[in-house]
Amino acid sequence: MALLELSNIEFNYSDKELYKAVNLKLNPGEHAVLVGSNGSGKTTILNLIAGELKPDKGSIIWEPHVTYSYLDQQLKVTQNIPCYSYLYGVYQDLFEKEAQMEKLYEQAASGEENMEKLLDRAMRIGKKK
């Protein structure tokens, strides 16, 4: 089953037809890139996929277990905050997982405990949602 499926998407801005009969499937293990000139609708399709906009027709279906992040190009952020502080706040859970995994990797490298068990624990941390 597709991770993401767009079926017969249509979207208009007032009198301007932007999308007509758009279909897309993104399967596990695949990657996609949006390329186009300014004003061609790249941000609009991302906003449709992220649920920020609703299509005029068609459907957008995410596989239930899929999670995603989307950083809006017009993001409003406090001006006096460093970029790394913002990202650490937004992705704190991922940085915590990374720290736990790094600790397990260091223990595995030291030879103090069973390396395979430690690497297995690190792998399970990485797969947690």
MMTF fields as JSON, N, C-alpha, C and O atoms, coordinates in Angstrom:
{
  "mmtfVersion": "1.0.0",
  "mmtfProducer": "UNKNOWN",
  "numBonds": 515,
  "numAtoms": 516,
  "numGroups": 129,
  "numChains": 1,
  "numModels": 1,
  "chainsPerModel": [1],
  "groupsPerChain": [129],
  "chainIdList": ["A"],
  "bondAtomList": [4, 2, 8, 6, 12, 10, 16, 14, 20, 18, 24, 22, 28, 26, 32, 30, 36, 34, 40, 38, 44, 42, 48, 46, 52, 50, 56, 54, 60, 58, 64, 62, 68, 66, 72, 70, 76, 74, 80, 78, 84, 82, 88, 86, 92, 90, 96, 94, 100, 98, 104, 102, 108, 106, 112, 110, 116, 114, 120, 118, 124, 122, 128, 126, 132, 130, 136, 134, 140, 138, 144, 142, 148, 146, 152, 150, 156, 154, 160, 158, 164, 162, 168, 166, 172, 170, 176, 174, 180, 178, 184, 182, 188, 186, 192, 190, 196, 194, 200, 198, 204, 202, 208, 206, 212, 210, 216, 214, 220, 218, 224, 222, 228, 226, 232, 230, 236, 234, 240, 238, 244, 242, 248, 246, 252, 250, 256, 254, 260, 258, 264, 262, 268, 266, 272, 270, 276, 274, 280, 278, 284, 282, 288, 286, 292, 290, 296, 294, 300, 298, 304, 302, 308, 306, 312, 310, 316, 314, 320, 318, 324, 322, 328, 326, 332, 330, 336, 334, 340, 338, 344, 342, 348, 346, 352, 350, 356, 354, 360, 358, 364, 362, 368, 366, 372, 370, 376, 374, 380, 378, 384, 382, 388, 386, 392, 390, 396, 394, 400, 398, 404, 402, 408, 406, 412, 410, 416, 414, 420, 418, 424, 422, 428, 426, 432, 430, 436, 434, 440, 438, 444, 442, 448, 446, 452, 450, 456, 454, 460, 458, 464, 462, 468, 466, 472, 470, 476, 474, 480, 478, 484, 482, 488, 486, 492, 490, 496, 494, 500, 498, 504, 502, 508, 506, 512, 510],
  "bondOrderList": [1, 1, 1, 1, 1, 1, 1, 1, 1, 1, 1, 1, 1, 1, 1, 1, 1, 1, 1, 1, 1, 1, 1, 1, 1, 1, 1, 1, 1, 1, 1, 1, 1, 1, 1, 1, 1, 1, 1, 1, 1, 1, 1, 1, 1, 1, 1, 1, 1, 1, 1, 1, 1, 1, 1, 1, 1, 1, 1, 1, 1, 1, 1, 1, 1, 1, 1, 1, 1, 1, 1, 1, 1, 1, 1, 1, 1, 1, 1, 1, 1, 1, 1, 1, 1, 1, 1, 1, 1, 1, 1, 1, 1, 1, 1, 1, 1, 1, 1, 1, 1, 1, 1, 1, 1, 1, 1, 1, 1, 1, 1, 1, 1, 1, 1, 1, 1, 1, 1, 1, 1, 1, 1, 1, 1, 1, 1, 1],
  "groupList": [{"groupName": "MET", "atomNameList": ["N", "CA", "C", "O"], "elementList": ["N", "C", "C", "O"], "formalChargeList": [0, 0, 0, 0], "bondAtomList": [1, 0, 2, 1, 3, 2], "bondOrderList": [1, 1, 2], "singleLetterCode": "M", "chemCompType": "L-PEPTIDE LINKING"}, {"groupName": "ALA", "atomNameList": ["N", "CA", "C", "O"], "elementList": ["N", "C", "C", "O"], "formalChargeList": [0, 0, 0, 0], "bondAtomList": [1, 0, 2, 1, 3, 2], "bondOrderList": [1, 1, 2], "singleLetterCode": "A", "chemCompType": "L-PEPTIDE LINKING"}, {"groupName": "LEU", "atomNameList": ["N", "CA", "C", "O"], "elementList": ["N", "C", "C", "O"], "formalChargeList": [0, 0, 0, 0], "bondAtomList": [1, 0, 2, 1, 3, 2], "bondOrderList": [1, 1, 2], "singleLetterCode": "L", "chemCompType": "L-PEPTIDE LINKING"}, {"groupName": "GLU", "atomNameList": ["N", "CA", "C", "O"], "elementList": ["N", "C", "C", "O"], "formalChargeList": [0, 0, 0, 0], "bondAtomList": [1, 0, 2, 1, 3, 2], "bondOrderList": [1, 1, 2], "singleLetterCode": "E", "chemCompType": "L-PEPTIDE LINKING"}, {"groupName": "SER", "atomNameList": ["N", "CA", "C", "O"], "elementList": ["N", "C", "C", "O"], "formalChargeList": [0, 0, 0, 0], "bondAtomList": [1, 0, 2, 1, 3, 2], "bondOrderList": [1, 1, 2], "singleLetterCode": "S", "chemCompType": "L-PEPTIDE LINKING"}, {"groupName": "ASN", "atomNameList": ["N", "CA", "C", "O"], "elementList": ["N", "C", "C", "O"], "formalChargeList": [0, 0, 0, 0], "bondAtomList": [1, 0, 2, 1, 3, 2], "bondOrderList": [1, 1, 2], "singleLetterCode": "N", "chemCompType": "L-PEPTIDE LINKING"}, {"groupName": "ILE", "atomNameList": ["N", "CA", "C", "O"], "elementList": ["N", "C", "C", "O"], "formalChargeList": [0, 0, 0, 0], "bondAtomList": [1, 0, 2, 1, 3, 2], "bondOrderList": [1, 1, 2], "singleLetterCode": "I", "chemCompType": "L-PEPTIDE LINKING"}, {"groupName": "PHE", "atomNameList": ["N", "CA", "C", "O"], "elementList": ["N", "C", "C", "O"], "formalChargeList": [0, 0, 0, 0], "bondAtomList": [1, 0, 2, 1, 3, 2], "bondOrderList": [1, 1, 2], "singleLetterCode": "F", "chemCompType": "L-PEPTIDE LINKING"}, {"groupName": "TYR", "atomNameList": ["N", "CA", "C", "O"], "elementList": ["N", "C", "C", "O"], "formalChargeList": [0, 0, 0, 0], "bondAtomList": [1, 0, 2, 1, 3, 2], "bondOrderList": [1, 1, 2], "singleLetterCode": "Y", "chemCompType": "L-PEPTIDE LINKING"}, {"groupName": "ASP", "atomNameList": ["N", "CA", "C", "O"], "elementList": ["N", "C", "C", "O"], "formalChargeList": [0, 0, 0, 0], "bondAtomList": [1, 0, 2, 1, 3, 2], "bondOrderList": [1, 1, 2], "singleLetterCode": "D", "chemCompType": "L-PEPTIDE LINKING"}, {"groupName": "LYS", "atomNameList": ["N", "CA", "C", "O"], "elementList": ["N", "C", "C", "O"], "formalChargeList": [0, 0, 0, 0], "bondAtomList": [1, 0, 2, 1, 3, 2], "bondOrderList": [1, 1, 2], "singleLetterCode": "K", "chemCompType": "L-PEPTIDE LINKING"}, {"groupName": "VAL", "atomNameList": ["N", "CA", "C", "O"], "elementList": ["N", "C", "C", "O"], "formalChargeList": [0, 0, 0, 0], "bondAtomList": [1, 0, 2, 1, 3, 2], "bondOrderList": [1, 1, 2], "singleLetterCode": "V", "chemCompType": "L-PEPTIDE LINKING"}, {"groupName": "PRO", "atomNameList": ["N", "CA", "C", "O"], "elementList": ["N", "C", "C", "O"], "formalChargeList": [0, 0, 0, 0], "bondAtomList": [1, 0, 2, 1, 3, 2], "bondOrderList": [1, 1, 2], "singleLetterCode": "P", "chemCompType": "L-PEPTIDE LINKING"}, {"groupName": "GLY", "atomNameList": ["N", "CA", "C", "O"], "elementList": ["N", "C", "C", "O"], "formalChargeList": [0, 0, 0, 0], "bondAtomList": [1, 0, 2, 1, 3, 2], "bondOrderList": [1, 1, 2], "singleLetterCode": "G", "chemCompType": "PEPTIDE LINKING"}, {"groupName": "HIS", "atomNameList": ["N", "CA", "C", "O"], "elementList": ["N", "C", "C", "O"], "formalChargeList": [0, 0, 0, 0], "bondAtomList": [1, 0, 2, 1, 3, 2], "bondOrderList": [1, 1, 2], "singleLetterCode": "H", "chemCompType": "L-PEPTIDE LINKING"}, {"groupName": "THR", "atomNameList": ["N", "CA", "C", "O"], "elementList": ["N", "C", "C", "O"], "formalChargeList": [0, 0, 0, 0], "bondAtomList": [1, 0, 2, 1, 3, 2], "bondOrderList": [1, 1, 2], "singleLetterCode": "T", "chemCompType": "L-PEPTIDE LINKING"}, {"groupName": "TRP", "atomNameList": ["N", "CA", "C", "O"], "elementList": ["N", "C", "C", "O"], "formalChargeList": [0, 0, 0, 0], "bondAtomList": [1, 0, 2, 1, 3, 2], "bondOrderList": [1, 1, 2], "singleLetterCode": "W", "chemCompType": "L-PEPTIDE LINKING"}, {"groupName": "GLN", "atomNameList": ["N", "CA", "C", "O"], "elementList": ["N", "C", "C", "O"], "formalChargeList": [0, 0, 0, 0], "bondAtomList": [1, 0, 2, 1, 3, 2], "bondOrderList": [1, 1, 2], "singleLetterCode": "Q", "chemCompType": "L-PEPTIDE LINKING"}, {"groupName": "CYS", "atomNameList": ["N", "CA", "C", "O"], "elementList": ["N", "C", "C", "O"], "formalChargeList": [0, 0, 0, 0], "bondAtomList": [1, 0, 2, 1, 3, 2], "bondOrderList": [1, 1, 2], "singleLetterCode": "C", "chemCompType": "L-PEPTIDE LINKING"}, {"groupName": "ARG", "atomNameList": ["N", "CA", "C", "O"], "elementList": ["N", "C", "C", "O"], "formalChargeList": [0, 0, 0, 0], "bondAtomList": [1, 0, 2, 1, 3, 2], "bondOrderList": [1, 1, 2], "singleLetterCode": "R", "chemCompType": "L-PEPTIDE LINKING"}],
  "groupTypeList": [0, 1, 2, 2, 3, 2, 4, 5, 6, 3, 7, 5, 8, 4, 9, 10, 3, 2, 8, 10, 1, 11, 5, 2, 10, 2, 5, 12, 13, 3, 14, 1, 11, 2, 11, 13, 4, 5, 13, 4, 13, 10, 15, 15, 6, 2, 5, 2, 6, 1, 13, 3, 2, 10, 12, 9, 10, 13, 4, 6, 6, 16, 3, 12, 14, 11, 15, 8, 4, 8, 2, 9, 17, 17, 2, 10, 11, 15, 17, 5, 6, 12, 18, 8, 4, 8, 2, 8, 13, 11, 8, 17, 9, 2, 7, 3, 10, 3, 1, 17, 0, 3, 10, 2, 8, 3, 17, 1, 1, 4, 13, 3, 3, 5, 0, 3, 10, 2, 2, 9, 19, 1, 0, 19, 6, 13, 10, 10, 10],
  "groupIdList": [1, 2, 3, 4, 5, 6, 7, 8, 9, 10, 11, 12, 13, 14, 15, 16, 17, 18, 19, 20, 21, 22, 23, 24, 25, 26, 27, 28, 29, 30, 31, 32, 33, 34, 35, 36, 37, 38, 39, 40, 41, 42, 43, 44, 45, 46, 47, 48, 49, 50, 51, 52, 53, 54, 55, 56, 57, 58, 59, 60, 61, 62, 63, 64, 65, 66, 67, 68, 69, 70, 71, 72, 73, 74, 75, 76, 77, 78, 79, 80, 81, 82, 83, 84, 85, 86, 87, 88, 89, 90, 91, 92, 93, 94, 95, 96, 97, 98, 99, 100, 101, 102, 103, 104, 105, 106, 107, 108, 109, 110, 111, 112, 113, 114, 115, 116, 117, 118, 119, 120, 121, 122, 123, 124, 125, 126, 127, 128, 129],
  "secStructList": [7, 7, 1, 3, 3, 3, 3, 3, 3, 3, 3, 3, 3, 6, 6, 3, 3, 3, 3, 3, 3, 3, 3, 3, 3, 3, 7, 6, 6, 7, 7, 7, 7, 7, 7, 7, 7, 6, 6, 1, 1, 2, 2, 2, 2, 2, 2, 2, 2, 6, 6, 1, 1, 7, 7, 1, 3, 3, 3, 3, 3, 3, 7, 6, 6, 7, 7, 7, 7, 7, 7, 7, 6, 6, 7, 7, 7, 7, 6, 6, 1, 7, 2, 2, 2, 2, 2, 2, 2, 2, 6, 2, 2, 2, 2, 2, 2, 2, 2, 2, 2, 2, 2, 2, 2, 2, 2, 2, 2, 2, 6, 1, 1, 7, 2, 2, 2, 2, 2, 2, 2, 2, 2, 2, 2, 2, 2, 7, 7],
  "xCoordList": [0.837, 0.0, 0.878, 1.946, 0.439, 1.184, 1.201, 0.213, 2.332, 2.416, 1.549, 0.928, 1.527, 0.755, 0.165, 0.843, -1.116, -1.762, -2.636, -3.503, -2.39, -3.227, -4.016, -3.44, -5.342, -6.205, -7.058, -7.889, -6.85, -7.662, -7.81, -8.913, -6.698, -6.713, -6.967, -6.345, -7.895, -8.13, -8.072, -8.586, -7.427, -7.334, -7.243, -6.484, -8.035, -8.068, -7.877, -8.334, -7.203, -7.159, -8.052, -7.681, -9.223, -10.236, -10.468, -11.014, -10.059, -10.311, -9.121, -9.18, -8.053, -6.854, -6.827, -6.741, -6.903, -6.81, -5.34, -4.498, -5.048, -3.665, -3.4, -2.384, -4.307, -4.155, -5.438, -6.537, -5.283, -6.43, -6.023, -5.062, -6.759, -6.549, -5.129, -4.492, -4.635, -3.295, -3.388, -4.225, -2.513, -2.432, -0.979, -0.061, -0.793, 0.552, 0.48, -0.435, 1.447, 1.591, 3.042, 3.96, 3.232, 4.568, 4.596, 3.926, 5.383, 5.448, 6.605, 7.532, 6.556, 7.655, 9.002, 9.133, 9.995, 11.332, 11.556, 12.694, 10.503, 10.644, 10.875, 10.521, 11.47, 11.694, 11.129, 11.097, 10.684, 10.134, 10.727, 11.052, 10.863, 11.381, 10.435, 9.989, 10.131, 9.323, 10.254, 11.021, 10.183, 11.014, 10.098, 9.217, 10.316, 9.527, 9.897, 10.529, 9.498, 9.797, 8.933, 7.95, 9.315, 8.536, 7.108, 6.869, 6.165, 4.759, 4.122, 2.975, 4.835, 4.278, 3.394, 2.711, 3.402, 2.5, 3.165, 2.481, 4.481, 5.179, 4.682, 4.352, 4.631, 4.176, 2.711, 2.321, 1.907, 0.484, 0.293, -0.53, 1.037, 0.871, 1.326, 0.718, 2.401, 2.83, 1.773, 1.532, 1.147, 0.086, -1.129, -1.796, -1.419, -2.498, -2.141, -2.959, -0.929, -0.483, -0.468, -0.836, -0.039, 0.042, -1.319, -1.429, -2.343, -3.676, -3.951, -4.983, -3.033, -3.234, -4.268, -4.947, -4.382, -5.387, -6.186, -5.689, -7.415, -8.251, -8.417, -8.647, -8.3, -8.488, -9.946, -10.852, -10.166, -11.53, -12.202, -13.401, -11.414, -11.904, -10.766, -9.597, -11.127, -10.136, -9.859, -10.477, -8.909, -8.601, -7.101, -6.342, -6.702, -5.316, -5.363, -5.98, -4.704, -4.769, -3.368, -2.511, -3.16, -1.908, -2.143, -3.203, -1.167, -1.209, -1.263, -0.531, -2.097, -2.312, -1.062, -1.016, -0.057, 1.116, 2.16, 3.151, 1.967, 2.969, 2.944, 1.88, 4.121, 4.255, 5.168, 6.002, 5.009, 5.843, 5.997, 5.237, 6.999, 7.222, 7.248, 7.645, 6.825, 6.794, 7.164, 6.466, 8.251, 8.704, 8.267, 8.818, 7.281, 6.724, 7.77, 8.526, 7.817, 8.806, 8.534, 9.421, 7.339, 6.987, 6.864, 6.103, 7.592, 7.512, 7.785, 8.728, 6.95, 7.125, 7.819, 7.253, 9.046, 9.845, 10.317, 10.582, 10.421, 10.967, 12.319, 13.169, 12.518, 13.714, 15.019, 16.059, 14.994, 16.232, 16.58, 17.343, 16.053, 16.34, 17.268, 17.0, 18.366, 19.263, 18.56, 17.678, 18.954, 18.346, 18.41, 17.414, 19.57, 19.705, 18.755, 18.251, 18.499, 17.573, 16.159, 15.436, 15.776, 14.448, 14.325, 13.352, 15.313, 15.257, 15.298, 14.592, 16.117, 16.148, 14.789, 14.371, 14.101, 12.778, 11.758, 10.955, 11.784, 10.812, 11.054, 10.109, 12.306, 12.661, 13.311, 14.155, 12.927, 13.534, 13.476, 14.451, 12.338, 12.21, 13.214, 13.733, 13.491, 14.461, 15.88, 16.678, 16.201, 17.536, 17.748, 18.856, 16.679, 16.781, 17.019, 17.826, 16.31, 16.539, 17.975, 18.63, 18.454, 19.824, 20.826, 21.791, 20.609, 21.514, 21.489, 22.533, 20.29, 20.184, 20.927, 21.652, 20.728, 21.39, 22.908, 23.648, 23.368, 24.81, 25.434, 26.534, 24.728, 25.225, 25.364, 26.35, 24.374, 24.435, 25.583, 26.264, 25.798, 26.909, 28.256, 29.157, 28.381, 29.629, 29.86, 30.984, 28.777, 28.901, 29.288, 30.103, 28.698, 29.015, 30.474, 31.138, 30.967, 32.356, 33.356, 34.48, 32.941, 33.853, 34.031, 35.009, 33.096, 33.183, 32.741, 32.922, 32.157, 31.72, 30.553, 30.471, 29.663, 28.476, 28.388, 29.187, 27.411, 27.194, 26.867, 25.836, 27.756, 27.61, 26.306, 25.622, 25.961, 24.759, 23.495, 22.591, 23.425, 22.258, 22.154, 21.062, 23.282, 23.285, 22.876, 22.1, 23.395, 23.042, 21.576, 20.926, 21.049, 19.638, 18.771, 17.762, 19.153, 18.41, 18.447, 17.435, 19.606, 19.72, 18.825, 18.179, 18.783, 17.94, 16.465, 15.714, 16.041, 14.648, 14.292, 13.18, 15.235, 15.005, 14.784, 13.887, 15.605, 15.503, 14.194, 13.754, 13.568, 12.32, 11.084, 9.991, 11.229, 10.075, 9.488, 10.218, 8.193, 7.507, 7.451, 6.914],
  "yCoordList": [-1.187, 0.0, 1.246, 1.254, 2.281, 3.531, 4.271, 4.264, 4.908, 5.751, 6.992, 7.473, 7.497, 8.698, 8.499, 8.052, 8.839, 8.716, 9.94, 10.29, 10.577, 11.664, 11.124, 10.569, 11.285, 10.751, 11.849, 12.45, 12.11, 13.053, 14.414, 14.95, 14.96, 16.24, 17.373, 17.458, 18.237, 19.487, 20.608, 20.489, 21.712, 22.856, 24.129, 24.212, 25.113, 26.403, 27.535, 27.455, 28.578, 29.842, 30.79, 31.23, 31.12, 31.947, 31.443, 30.357, 32.219, 31.842, 31.117, 30.762, 30.895, 30.256, 28.764, 28.398, 27.918, 26.477, 26.113, 26.341, 25.545, 25.199, 23.717, 23.355, 22.849, 21.411, 20.811, 21.193, 19.862, 19.149, 17.685, 17.382, 16.786, 15.34, 14.921, 14.156, 15.425, 15.049, 13.74, 13.581, 12.808, 11.516, 11.261, 11.537, 10.725, 10.449, 9.356, 9.336, 8.445, 7.445, 7.471, 7.445, 7.523, 7.442, 6.162, 6.054, 5.195, 3.886, 3.814, 4.621, 2.859, 2.704, 2.586, 1.861, 3.31, 3.279, 4.249, 4.432, 4.875, 5.843, 7.245, 7.549, 8.077, 9.481, 10.315, 9.871, 11.52, 12.41, 13.802, 14.221, 14.505, 15.868, 16.718, 16.302, 17.913, 18.861, 19.892, 20.551, 20.023, 20.981, 21.799, 21.256, 23.102, 23.955, 25.41, 25.776, 26.214, 27.642, 28.294, 27.714, 29.5, 30.251, 30.415, 30.734, 30.193, 30.381, 29.203, 29.3, 28.089, 26.952, 26.044, 25.169, 26.246, 25.485, 24.471, 23.613, 24.545, 23.598, 23.723, 22.721, 24.925, 25.146, 24.771, 24.227, 25.048, 24.701, 23.197, 22.735, 22.423, 20.968, 20.455, 19.537, 21.048, 20.658, 21.022, 20.254, 22.18, 22.577, 21.661, 21.39, 21.188, 20.219, 18.896, 18.319, 18.426, 17.162, 17.24, 16.283, 18.387, 18.569, 18.865, 18.915, 19.06, 19.317, 20.768, 21.087, 21.652, 23.085, 23.66, 24.636, 23.059, 23.417, 22.166, 21.05, 22.348, 21.226, 21.285, 22.358, 20.142, 20.147, 20.439, 20.128, 21.038, 21.269, 19.941, 19.767, 19.01, 17.659, 16.689, 17.072, 15.426, 14.379, 14.108, 14.687, 13.209, 12.82, 12.687, 12.374, 12.939, 12.782, 11.836, 12.138, 10.686, 9.652, 9.293, 8.9, 9.44, 9.018, 7.651, 7.402, 6.772, 5.499, 5.857, 6.751, 5.197, 5.603, 5.719, 6.596, 4.882, 4.899, 5.945, 6.114, 6.635, 7.569, 8.886, 9.452, 9.362, 10.698, 11.505, 10.943, 12.81, 13.664, 15.017, 15.38, 15.753, 17.128, 18.017, 17.596, 19.239, 20.195, 21.554, 22.083, 22.12, 23.431, 24.452, 24.51, 25.249, 26.247, 27.284, 27.744, 27.653, 28.631, 30.034, 30.887, 30.284, 31.588, 31.503, 32.262, 30.601, 30.351, 31.627, 32.368, 31.856, 32.999, 32.509, 31.72, 32.973, 32.55, 33.796, 34.828, 33.693, 34.79, 35.184, 34.325, 36.459, 36.946, 36.699, 36.519, 36.683, 36.59, 35.174, 34.996, 34.179, 32.794, 32.18, 32.264, 31.559, 30.906, 29.726, 29.095, 29.448, 28.375, 27.045, 26.324, 26.709, 25.42, 25.331, 24.248, 26.443, 26.425, 26.112, 25.347, 26.71, 26.443, 24.967, 24.308, 24.452, 23.065, 22.084, 21.075, 22.364, 21.487, 21.478, 20.44, 22.597, 22.637, 21.845, 21.109, 21.992, 21.317, 19.808, 19.02, 19.422, 18.008, 17.426, 16.534, 17.922, 17.491, 15.978, 15.363, 15.38, 13.927, 13.16, 12.131, 13.649, 12.977, 13.145, 12.21, 14.329, 14.537, 13.667, 13.186, 13.463, 12.597, 11.148, 10.448, 10.698, 9.345, 9.195, 8.185, 10.21, 10.168, 10.043, 9.286, 10.773, 10.72, 9.33, 8.801, 8.739, 7.389, 6.381, 5.519, 6.509, 5.593, 5.775, 4.793, 7.004, 7.279, 6.65, 6.102, 6.732, 6.135, 4.618, 4.028, 4.001, 2.556, 2.195, 1.19, 3.008, 2.76, 2.848, 2.046, 3.826, 3.972, 2.768, 2.281, 2.291, 1.109, -0.118, -0.934, -0.241, -1.367, -1.315, -2.349, -0.133, 0.029, -0.255, -0.686, -0.011, -0.218, -1.695, -2.075, -2.529, -3.958, -4.349, -5.499, -3.411, -3.695, -4.683, -5.513, -4.589, -5.445, -6.122, -5.849, -7.001, -7.708, -6.709, -6.038, -6.627, -5.644, -5.834, -4.857, -7.076, -7.319, -6.868, -6.308, -7.109, -6.676, -5.152, -4.598, -4.483, -3.018, -2.441, -1.488, -3.014, -2.534, -2.803, -2.0, -3.924, -4.23, -3.214, -2.757, -2.855, -1.838, -0.496, 0.202, -0.131, 1.135, 1.117, 2.117, -0.019, -0.13, 0.028, 0.688, -0.57, -0.457, 0.989, 1.444, 1.702, 3.123, 3.906, 4.745, 3.629, 4.332, 4.069, 4.899, 2.93, 2.575, 3.049, 3.043, 3.462, 3.929, 5.183, 6.033, 5.293, 6.49, 7.528, 8.614],
  "zCoordList": [0.0, 0.0, 0.0, 0.612, -0.673, -0.771, 0.564, 1.298, 0.871, 2.069, 1.906, 2.854, 0.674, 0.343, -1.042, -1.967, -1.166, -2.473, -2.742, -1.942, -3.877, -4.369, -5.543, -6.479, -5.5, -6.549, -7.156, -6.475, -8.444, -9.216, -8.535, -8.435, -8.074, -7.377, -8.358, -9.417, -7.981, -8.691, -7.667, -6.555, -8.074, -7.182, -8.013, -8.979, -7.614, -8.302, -7.304, -6.164, -7.738, -7.012, -7.781, -8.869, -7.248, -7.909, -9.32, -9.512, -10.301, -11.692, -12.333, -13.511, -11.579, -12.133, -11.774, -10.602, -12.8, -12.591, -12.375, -13.243, -11.203, -10.884, -11.11, -11.704, -10.642, -10.812, -11.351, -10.949, -12.271, -12.809, -12.989, -13.696, -12.345, -12.449, -12.079, -12.804, -10.944, -10.469, -9.695, -8.807, -10.052, -9.369, -8.992, -9.763, -7.782, -7.313, -6.262, -5.438, -6.291, -5.24, -4.797, -5.617, -3.49, -2.914, -2.085, -1.057, -2.551, -1.917, -0.924, -0.992, -0.01, 0.95, 0.232, -0.754, 0.746, 0.169, -0.975, -1.407, -1.476, -2.572, -2.015, -0.876, -2.842, -2.522, -3.658, -4.806, -3.338, -4.349, -4.179, -3.068, -5.284, -5.288, -6.119, -7.188, -5.623, -6.39, -7.008, -6.306, -8.3, -9.019, -9.921, -10.588, -9.933, -10.812, -10.601, -9.61, -11.537, -11.45, -10.369, -9.907, -9.979, -8.994, -9.485, -10.649, -8.582, -8.92, -9.63, -10.065, -9.759, -10.496, -9.634, -10.164, -8.304, -7.445, -6.531, -5.975, -6.358, -5.478, -4.03, -3.396, -3.525, -2.152, -1.997, -0.964, -2.989, -2.922, -2.819, -2.028, -3.602, -3.52, -2.154, -1.603, -1.6, -0.26, 0.785, 1.716, 0.634, 1.558, 1.442, 2.44, 0.248, 0.074, 0.751, 1.468, 0.522, 1.108, 2.634, 3.314, 3.165, 4.622, 5.254, 6.479, 4.444, 4.974, 5.309, 5.898, 4.938, 5.173, 4.203, 4.52, 3.035, 2.038, 1.701, 1.852, 1.248, 0.822, -0.694, -1.251, -1.361, -2.817, -3.171, -2.399, -4.343, -4.818, -5.149, -4.933, -5.674, -5.984, -5.725, -5.698, -5.536, -5.353, -3.886, -2.993, -3.667, -2.296, -2.087, -3.004, -0.837, -0.407, 0.785, 1.806, 0.644, 1.679, 2.141, 1.35, 3.442, 4.082, 4.706, 5.279, 4.599, 5.324, 6.814, 7.239, 7.62, 9.014, 9.885, 10.748, 9.7, 10.578, 10.18, 10.891, 9.086, 8.566, 9.337, 9.585, 9.709, 10.279, 9.368, 8.658, 9.389, 8.552, 9.222, 10.119, 8.764, 9.209, 7.985, 6.899, 8.173, 7.07, 7.632, 8.497, 7.149, 7.581, 6.541, 5.442, 6.895, 5.983, 5.61, 6.466, 4.346, 3.897, 4.435, 4.402, 4.921, 5.493, 7.014, 7.615, 7.629, 9.058, 9.858, 9.58, 10.84, 11.734, 12.998, 13.755, 13.226, 14.372, 15.107, 14.49, 16.434, 17.22, 16.641, 16.403, 16.418, 15.735, 16.485, 15.851, 17.805, 18.578, 19.005, 19.954, 18.344, 18.711, 17.662, 16.463, 18.12, 17.152, 16.47, 17.052, 15.268, 14.474, 15.217, 15.275, 15.788, 16.468, 17.662, 17.956, 18.358, 19.496, 19.027, 19.665, 17.907, 17.36, 16.983, 17.348, 16.252, 15.8, 16.964, 16.944, 17.982, 19.15, 19.841, 20.353, 19.868, 20.474, 19.681, 20.254, 18.365, 17.509, 17.465, 17.491, 17.4, 17.244, 18.503, 18.409, 19.664, 20.919, 21.098, 21.53, 20.769, 20.934, 20.082, 20.513, 18.881, 18.016, 18.534, 18.471, 19.048, 19.61, 20.854, 21.092, 21.653, 22.821, 22.41, 23.022, 21.365, 20.846, 20.356, 20.615, 19.65, 19.141, 20.287, 20.183, 21.373, 22.525, 23.17, 23.55, 23.292, 23.85, 22.976, 23.472, 21.666, 20.738, 20.778, 20.752, 20.841, 20.894, 22.14, 22.081, 23.258, 24.503, 24.351, 24.794, 23.726, 23.495, 22.544, 22.751, 21.506, 20.571, 21.298, 21.051, 22.191, 22.953, 23.865, 23.992, 24.503, 25.353, 24.523, 24.953, 23.332, 22.459, 22.017, 21.943, 21.729, 21.282, 22.398, 22.138, 23.648, 24.783, 25.108, 25.751, 24.671, 24.935, 26.324, 26.722, 27.09, 28.456, 28.503, 29.408, 27.532, 27.511, 26.146, 25.25, 26.005, 24.753, 23.643, 23.677, 22.667, 21.6, 20.818, 20.511, 20.497, 19.692, 20.417, 19.798, 21.719, 22.497, 22.514, 22.383, 22.674, 22.703, 21.347, 21.283, 20.278, 18.939, 18.631, 17.962, 19.112, 18.928, 19.669, 19.133, 20.897, 21.657, 20.936, 20.873, 20.394, 19.657, 18.432, 18.117, 17.735, 16.544, 16.922, 16.204, 18.042, 18.47, 18.836, 18.569, 19.447, 19.758, 18.473, 18.394, 17.472, 16.193, 15.464, 14.67, 15.721, 15.037, 15.782, 15.216, 17.044, 17.828, 17.206, 16.696, 17.248, 16.744, 17.822, 17.606]
}
